[in-house]
């Protein structure tokens, strides 16, 4: 049978606070699902659950047939208590799941309970485990081994070993291939474990053991991990030798440490203190214990039930965007140590050219290789946050800031992918982060006494800010009657016959991914909107009260807002296809885009910036949570679908929890208490809102070749190597030469001055001294009269 993962919508996740324990676990419907070891990006188990039969009349699979209730352990400790009950009320399992605080062992204490003692004595309880070692279901090996006088179940692949045992003996044990010779097939056939296979090699395998309940119904089941059989078995036996209650107390007490160094600040009590504390710990739990500072986006594989070994990454990868959100959330509650670790990790992960991979494994290996300019901006923003907070200790982020800033100026302003990783062009959310990062970068240069570089960077930021409306605001909107001018999701950039960019929010089409065959996938760009423009307000680039903001929000609310019994939520953009299908089945490359709770958080930050309360947004995010308090990536946003277990306002099969959503929640609570967005960058706010000024400048680089500029505005030509510019403003009747000016960012530029009276275009080419070569091509930039000049 083809291996598959399990649902991405988790009810519980857990890990020990101690870095000595390199185990993470997840739960769905009261049962254990993916278990990660030895790093937070490496799932090794598909699932573990109990199978129950009386040997004569019934067969129950715990996850499918029993009813589950989950609660968290006290003091926001990331362990789980689960009760799975027979619907007929005859028996139940009361389970507590933790990790050994000092060893690589997952521990589950289980009590089998019921009112009828005679019935309980008839039960046969089996523990079934499906290994997916080395992040895959194929090529696994399983064996029944005997050591220290007891049978254990062992799985191994390459240098990863896991062994399953219990505090009571296995009465019977077997291994097999899923779908043919596994224990589930055996029990389902005749309610008895008749098959006894000692080996199942190189396949999609399963392990099963019958628990001996003759002496006690209070047992511990454990899975130990190691890099050899001896290591895994020794770890398992060591952990089982210590009473579970003692392990549990140590586990909880370690998590109590977080409350001693993390602070909340909510004088109006708009949030649940317990939920807030657990959100903080959930972020901490997603940090790896081998690569300090590395945090994955989620301990889940969205819609894993329809995905197999081809889905290596899931959401257990590092995205700079999600990592920034998580680190800044921790900074907002007084944790400076974790964000510094994150910044150091990012600096080590930066590419030589100053960029960052779209996402990557925690050891820095790229997974997807797209270029997203906001993911280059966020590390610079985090560096400034920590510098401003006096939290950098002895770490100097300047080399990372310098090369990242240069990357943004060299490779921007058009992003190959915006924050939803699907479209290229001019993106409001990307521009907001880039402007902010550049002002932050300039601050670092100025602090080192390099005023020239600081002004050079600020000029570029001002250039971006001055073009926001031209690049991202349509004047021909028709989605809401009476509103023709509003932000759009992204402006695609076309090309003319001369290779110059066409930058017009009113024209051009955008291609939407995630569409089924036969569905419309191409739309006018002006007809697709998301709320990414709110990032301008959040970071301090624009004021909250402009008419453009108000009108754009009306369009967003008309097209994207969803009212649920739990509170308001918003979809990413109209005609989105990334989400649960219309019939409730899982996303498999196409679907219907659903509402995202993190966008409720983003809207809440805007409300705070506008001088209003975000209380309803805070409470909605809490209401959207599931299980032990996990905020989902997406919620079901239409009428209930009971046959698919989908309820309006409840989680779908997308990722649960989503770290970004918990970060939004934490920062929103803090912003509500502060009366302003925590994410506002004061130098940005002062420059563009409080002391707004306009100094027109146009930029030409090899990523952005404007077709025309306004006459009278200087044109700055930037390249990544020294050059000599040969140029003319009279159709080559005469020619002029300018040598490029070098900067500390290893960028080189020439400024061309234009006048209001010029009519002929600027024409230029490059000579490259380092290679002693000419560009071999002329570039043309036309000049158009300004609106003021036309009026005269």
N, C-alpha and C positions, 0 to 999 in steps of 0.2 A: 504494500500500500504506500502511496506517495506520502511522505512526511508533511505535516502541517504544523504551524504554530498554534497558539490559542488566542482567545479574544484579546484585543488591545485595551478594552475597557476594564481596568482593574478595580477591585473593591478595596484592596489593601496592598501596601508595599511595606517592606521592612528591612532593616539591617541593624547591626550593632553600632553603637557610637564609636567604639574602639577601632583604631586602624589595624589592630592585630587580626581582626576578623574580616576576611575579605569575601564575604558572602552577602548577597542581596536576594530578596525573594519577593514574589508577587502572588496575589490571590484573586480568584474569580469564583463567585458562588460558593464561598466558604472553603474552596479547595486550593491547594498550592498549584501555581502555574510556573512561569519561568523563574528559574533560580540562576543567578549570575555569580560567576567565579572565574578567575581571581581578580578580574577587573569589572567595572560597572558596565562595560560595553560587551560582555561575553556571556550570553545565556547558555546554560549547559543542560537544563532540564526543560522538557515541554510541560509536563504536569505530574502531579502525584495525588492520588485520591484513594479512598477506601471502596472496596466492593463488598457487598453484604448479601448473604443468603442463609436460609435455614436448611439448605440441602434438599428441600422437598417441594416448596410451594412458591418461592419468590426469589428474585435476583435484583438487587438494587445497585446502581452506580451512583456514588455519592453526589457527584456534580449534576447529573441529569435528573435524578429521582428524589433527592432529599431537598428540604427547604432550609435556606441558610440565613443566618443572622450574624453580622459582624460588628464588633466594637473594638476600639483601640485600647491598648494597655494604658494605665494611668500615667500622669505627668508627661503627656505628649510623647512618651517613648514609642519608637516605631517598631512595635510588635503588635500582633493581632490576636484577639480572642474570637473564635468562630464557633457557632453552634449549628450543626447540620442535623436536621430532624426528619424522621420518617413521617410522611404526611398523615399516616394513620395514628400517629402518636405512640407507637409501641416502643421506640427506642430513639436515642439521639447521641451524637458525639459532641462533647464539649472539649474544644481544642485551644491550646495556646501555642503560638508559633513565634519563636525568637531565633536569634543566631547566638551561638556560643560567643561570649564577649572576647574570648582569647584564642579561639581556634577556628579553623575553617570547616565548621560543622553547622548545619541547620538542624534545629531541634523542634519537635512537635510533641507536646504533652497532650495525651488523649485520654478522656474518660468516657467509657461506654455506659450510658445510664438508661433507665426505663423503670416502669412501675411493676411489671410482671416478671418476677425473677425466673419463673419457669421458661418464659419466652426468651429471655436474654440468654439462658443456657443453651438454647438451640442455635444461636447465631454463630456463623462462621465469618470472620472478618479477615479480609485480605487487603494488603497494601500494594497498589499498582503504581509503577513509576515508568515514565517514558523518557529515557535520556536523549538529549540532542546535543551531544558534546561537540566542542569546537564550533559552535554556532551552526549546527546543521543536524538533520535527522538521518541522512545517509552515512554509511561507513562507520556506524557505531558497533561496538562489540559488547556482549553481555555474558556473564558467567555466574554460576553458583559456586562459591568457594567456601571452604571450611577452615576456620582459624580460631584458635583459643577455645576449641570445643563447641563452636557454634557455626551454623550456616549463615553466610552473608551473601548479599547480591552485589555484584561488581559490574560496573560499566567502564569502558576505557576506549580512548581514541587518541592516537599520537601520544603526547605526553600528559594528557589529562585523564585523571582517574576519579571516579566517584563510587562510593560503597554505601549501601543501605542496610541498616540493621535496626534493632529495637531492644528495649530493656527486657523483653521476654523473648523466648526462642521462636524461630519460625517452625511451625509444625510441618510445613511443606514449602518448597520453593522451586521456581522454574523461570526460565527465560525463553523468549521466542521472538518471532518476527511479527510486527504489527499487521493485523488483518488476516493472518493465516495460522500461526502457531502460538500466539500470545495468550496470556492467562485470561484476558477478558473473553476471548473467543471460547476458550475451554469452559469457563463458568457459565457463560450465556447458553451454551449448548445443553448441559445436563446438570447444572447447579453443583458441580463438583470439580475440584482441581485434579484431574486424572493425569494430565501430561506432566512429565518430569524431564525437562531438557536442561542440561548443564551448560550448554554453550549455544550462543546465537551470534555468529560472526559476520562482520562487514555488511550491515544492513540497517534497516529502520527497526530497531529492537525495543523490547519491553521487558520489564522485570516484575515478578510478583512473588509475594510471600504471605503465607497464612500465619496470623498471629496466634500464639498459644495463650488463651485467656483463662486457662484453668485456675491459675493461682490469683490473678488480679485482672481487673478491668481498667486499671489506671496504668497506662504504659507510656513510654516515650519512644517515638520513631525518629530516627536521625539519618541524615545523609552527610557523610564526610567526604571532603575533596582533598586531592593532593596531586603531586607531579609524579607519583609512582604508586603502585599498589600498596607497598609497605607504608608509605606516608599516609595515604587515604585511610587505610584500615586502622593504623595507630591513632590517627586523629579522631576517628569515629569512636573507638573504644575509650579513649581518654575522656571525650565529652560525655558519653553515656555513664561513665563511672561516677560522675558528680550529680547529686540529687538535682532534679529540675528546678525545684523551688529556690535553691541557692543560685542557680544560673539566672533565673528570672529576676531575682532581687538585684544581682549585679548588673544585669542588662538594663533594668529600669533606672537604677541609681546613676549609671553612666550618662543616660540621656538627660538626667536632671541638671547636668553641668551646663547645658545650653542656656537655661534660664538665668544662670548667674552672670552671663556676659551679654545677653541680648535683652534689649529693652523695647517696650512698646510705649506709645504716647497717644492715648485716645481718651481725652478728658470727657468727651460726650458719650462714650460707651456705645458707639454705633456698631461694634463688632463683637463677636464671640471671642473671649480671651483664649479659650481652649483651642478653637479653630485657628486662631492667629498663631499660637505657639506651635501647633502641629504643622502649619504651613511653613514656618521657619525651619522646623526640623526636616520636613520633606525636601526642602532645598539642600540642606546639609547632607541628607542621605544620598543625594544624587552626585555627590563629589566622590571621585575615585580615591582609593586608599593606597594605590601604588604611584599614581601620577597626581600629586597634590594640585588642587586648583582646577582640575578637569571635571566639568559637570556635563552630563548628558542631558538631552532634552526631555527624555521620559524613559522610565523602566517599562517600556511596552513596545509592541509591534502592532500598529494600527491594523485592524481587520486581519489579525494574524491567522484566523481560522481559514482564510482563503489563500494564505501565502505559505510557501515552502522554503526550501533551501536557497532559492534564488533571492530571497529577501534577507540578505545578510545584515543590513544596517538597521532596519526598523527605525525607531526614534532613539535607540541607544548609541547615539553619535553626538559629537560636539558641534554645535552651531555657535559662532561668535555672537549672533544676535541673542539667542536664548541664554547664553552664558553671561552676557552683559546684563540682561534683565535680572538674572538670579543674583549675580554678585552685587549689583546696585541695590537690590531689595535687602540683602543682608547688611549692606552699608547703612541703609536707612534705619535699621534697628540697632545700630551700634556695633555690629561685628565688623572689625577692620581686618582681622587676620585672614579670614577666608577670601575676601576680595583681593587682598595683596597676593595671596597664593594664585588666585585666578589670573591676575595681571602678569605675574611672572610666567605662568604656564602659557599665556597668550604670546608673550614676548618670545618664548622659546619656539612656539609653533608658527611664528610669522615666516612667510616666505622671503627669500632673499630679495625679491623685487618690492617688498613692502606690503604685499597683499596677503590675504588669508584664503585658504581653501573654503569652498562653499560649505562643506562639512567634513569632518574627519574623525577617524578613530582616536581614542585617547592617547595613543602613542604618536600622533601627528600624521599618520598616513592618510592621504586624501581618500574620500569615498566618492562624493560627487565633485565635479571639477569646475562648476560654473563660477562666474565672477559676479559678486554682489557688493556694490560699493558701500552699502550700509554696514556690512560685516567687517569692512576695513575701518570704518569710522568708529564703531562702538569701542574697540580696545583703546583708541585715543581718548574717547570720552571717559572711560573708566579710569585711565591714568590721571586725567585732570581731576576727576572726583576725589581720588585718593590723595593726590597732591594737595588739593584744596583743603582736605580734611586733616592734613598733616599725618597721614597714615602710611607713607611709603617706606618708613624705616630706612634701611640702607640700600634699598633697591632704586636704581636709576632707570626710569622707563624712557629716557630721552632718545636712545637709538631707535627704539620701536616707534615712538611718536614721529621722529624725523622721517623715517622711511615710509611709514604709513601715510603721513601728510603728503609726501612727495607722490606716492601712488595715487592718491585721490586727485591731485592736481594734474598728474600726467595721464591718467586713465579715464578721468571723468570728463564732463559731468553726466554723460549718458551711461546708465548702468545696464549691463548685459542681462541682469535679473533684478527685479525688485523684491520686496520682502516676502511675497508669496511664491517666489522662485519660479515664476512662469512667464514673465513678460519683460521685454527690454524697452528702454526709452527714458523719458523724463518722468520720474516717480516722485510725487510729493513727499512721501515718507523717507525716501532715500535722500532727497535734497535736504530735508530737515536735519537728518543725522550728519550729512556731509558738511553743511554750513556750520553746525555746532562743533564738529570735530576740528574743522579748520581754525575756528576761533580759539578752541582749546590748544591746538598745536601752536598757534601764534603766541599764546601765553607762555608756553614752555621756552620758545626762542627768546622772547623778551626777558624772561627771568634770567637768561644767560647773557644778557647784554647785547643780543643780536637784534637790534631794532630794525635793520634793513630786511632781514628775513621775516620778521614778524609782520611788517607792513606788506611785504610781498604776498604772504599767505592771506592776510586780511583783505587785500585787494581781490584775491580770487574768491574769497567767501562773499564779499560784497557783490561781485559779479554774479555769483549764483543767486543771491538773495534778490537782486534787481530784476532777474529774469523769471522769478517764480510764476508770476501771472502769465507772462508770455508763453511759457513752456507748459503749464499744467492747468490752465483755466480756459474752458470753452466759453465762447460768447454766443453759441448756437445751440444751447441745451434745449431739449424738448421732452424730457422725461417727466417733469412736473409742470403743469400749466402755470405760466407767468414767470417761471424762473429760467432764464436763458444763459445766465452767467454763473458758473460754479466750477469747483475743482473736479477733475476726473481722476480715474485710477492711475493711468499712465499714458503718456503721449508717445506713440511709436515714432521713430525717426526714419523718414524716407530719404531717398537720394535723388539728386537731379543728374542730368547727363554728364556733368562735370565732376561728380563725386562729392558735391557739397550736400550738407544735411538740410532737410526740409523739416522745420520745427513748428508745426501748426496743430494746436489742440483741436481745431475744428475739422481737420481732415485726417485721413488715414484710417486704416482698419487695425483692430487688435484681434489676434487669434487666441481663443481660450482653449486651454487644455482640458483633459478629463471629460471629454464629450464622447458619447456613444456613436457608433457609425450611423450616419443618417441625420444626426442632430446638427443644428446650426452651430458652427464653431467660429465664424468670423462676424465681427460686429464693428460698427463705427466706433472708434475710440471714445468719441465724445458721449456715447451712450452707456459707458461702463464706469461706475463710480465705486470707490471704497472710501473709508474714513481715514485713510493715511495722512490726509492733510492736517488732521488734528495734532500730529507730531510737531507742526510748526508752532502751535500754541504751547504745547507741552515743554519744549526745549527753550522757548523764549524768542523764537524767530519772528513770530507775529502775535498781535494782540487778539484776545478772545472775542472782542465785541464788534468786529468789522461786519459790514453787510455781506461781504463775500462769504465769511464763515457762517453766518446765519443762514444764508440761502443754500449753501452747500449742505449744511446739516438738515435742512428741510428735504432736500433730495435724498440724502442718506436715509432719513427716517421713513420716507415714503416708500423706498425700494428695499431697504435692508433690515429695518427694525422688526423684531418679533416680540409680541407680548405673550408672556407665559404666566401661569399661576405663581411661578417662583420669582418673577421679575422680568425686566426688559433685557433683550439680548439682540445682537446684530450679526448679520452674515458678513462674510468678507467682502464680496462684491456681487452685483447682480449677474445672473446667468453663470454663476460658479458651478463647477461639476465635481468638486472634491468633497465627497460626503456620502452618507448612506443613500442607497437608491430609493426611488419613489415608493417601491413596494416593501421597503424596510430591510432588504438584503444588503450585504456588505459591499463596500466600495471595492471594485476590482479593476480600476483603471478608468472607470466612469461612474458617475452618480449624480447626486444633487447636493450642492454646497449648503451646509447647515450653519446654524448660528454658533458663534464662538464666545464663550464666557469672558475670555481675555479682552474682547472688544467692549464688553460691558465695563470692564476696568478702564480701558482707554477713554471711554465716554465719561466715566466718572472723573478722571483727571481733568478733562476739559471743563466739566461743571465746576470743579474747584477753582480752576484758573479764571472762570467767568464770575467768581464770587458767590457761587451757589453751593449747596450741600450735595455731597455724593452719597448720602446715607443709603438711599435706595439701591445704589449700584453696589455698595459694599455688601449689603444684605442679600442682594440677588446672587452675587458670586458665592456666598456661603450656601445659599439655597440650591444652587446648581450642583453642589458637591455630592459625592456618592461614597458609599462604604464608610471608611474610617475618616472621611473628610478630604476626599480627593477631587480636585476641580478638573473637569474633563476638557479636552480640546474642543469638542463639539457637543451640542445638545440636539435632541429631536425637536423640530420646530414646526410641526403640524399636528393634526389630530392623532390621537393615540392609535397604535397598531398592536393590540394585545397579542396577536399570534407571533409577533416578532419581539415581544417584550419591550416595546418602545413607547414612552410616555412623554407628552409635551413637557419640555423643560428638563427632562432627564437625559443622561448620557447616551451616546450612540456607541457604535463599535470602533470609533476613532480612539486616539490615545487618551488614556486616563492613568495617572495624572499627567498634566502638562505643566512642566516647570515654569514656563513663561506665564501661564495663567496664575499660578501661585505667587509669582513675583509681582504681577500686576496687582493682585489683591493686597499683598503686604504694603506695597508702595502707596496704594490708594488709601488704605487706613492711615498711613503716616501723613499723606498729603491732606486728607480731611482734617487731621489734628493740627497741621501746620497752617492751614488756610491758604496754601499755594502748592503747586505741584512739586513734589520732591525732585523730580527730574528737570526742573527749570535750571538752566545754566546762567548764572547771573551775568557774566560778561556778554553773553549772547543777548540776553534780555535788555541789558543796558544799551547795547549797540543798536539794536534793531527796533526796540519798542519805546524805551524811555527817551533815548537821545537819537532818535532816528535821523539819519542823514542820507543823502543820495550823492554818489560820485560815480557817474556813468563810466563803465569800462567794458570793452568787449575782449573776449579771449578766443584765440585760435590755437588749437593743438591738433595733433594727428588723430585724436579720437573725436574731436568736434571741429568740423570745418564749416563755419557758417556761410550760407549762400550770400547774405547781405547783412550790413550793419547800418546804423543810423549815422549819417554824415555829421561830423563834429565830435564824435565819440572816439577816444583813443582805441587802437587795436593792439593788444599785446599778443605776440606770437611766442609760444612756449614749446620747447623741445627737450628731449632727454639727453642730448649730447651737444657739445659746442657747435655753433654754425655761423656761417656768414650769410646774411640775407641780401639777395639781389632783388630789388623791387622798383616798381614804377607806379606813378599815379596819373600818367598821361598816355597810356597805351603803348609803352616802351619807346615813345619818342625820345625820352631820356631815361636813364637808369641810375639808381642810387644803390649804395652799399652800406650795410650796417653790420657791425660785429655784435654777436650775442653777448649779453651780460651774464656772468656766472652767479650762482647763488649757493648758499650752504646746503640746499636740498638736492644738489646735483641736477638742478633744472637750469635751463638757459633761456634767455628771452630777449626780444627786441620789441620796443614800443614804436608804433607808427602813429603819427598825429594826423588826424583828418580835420577838414574844415567844413562848415555848413555850406560853403559855396561849391564844394567839389561835386562833380557829376560823373566823371569817369571812374571805373572801378580801380581798386588796388590789385596789382598783379605782382606776384613774387615767386621766387624759387630759392632753393637752399644749396649752399656749398658746405660739404662736411670735411673739415680739416683733418680729423682723425683718420679718415679713410681716403683722403685726397680725391673726393668724388663729388659730382653734382647730383642733385636730386633727379634731374632728367625730366622734370615736369613743372609746368607753371600752375600756380593756384590763383584763383580769381575771387575777390570779395567785392560785391557790388555795394554801392552807397545809396541809401534812400533818405529823402528829406524827413526830418522829424515832424511830429504833429504840430509843434509850435511853429516851425518854419513854414509848413503848408498853410497855417492859419494866417501868417503874415502875407 
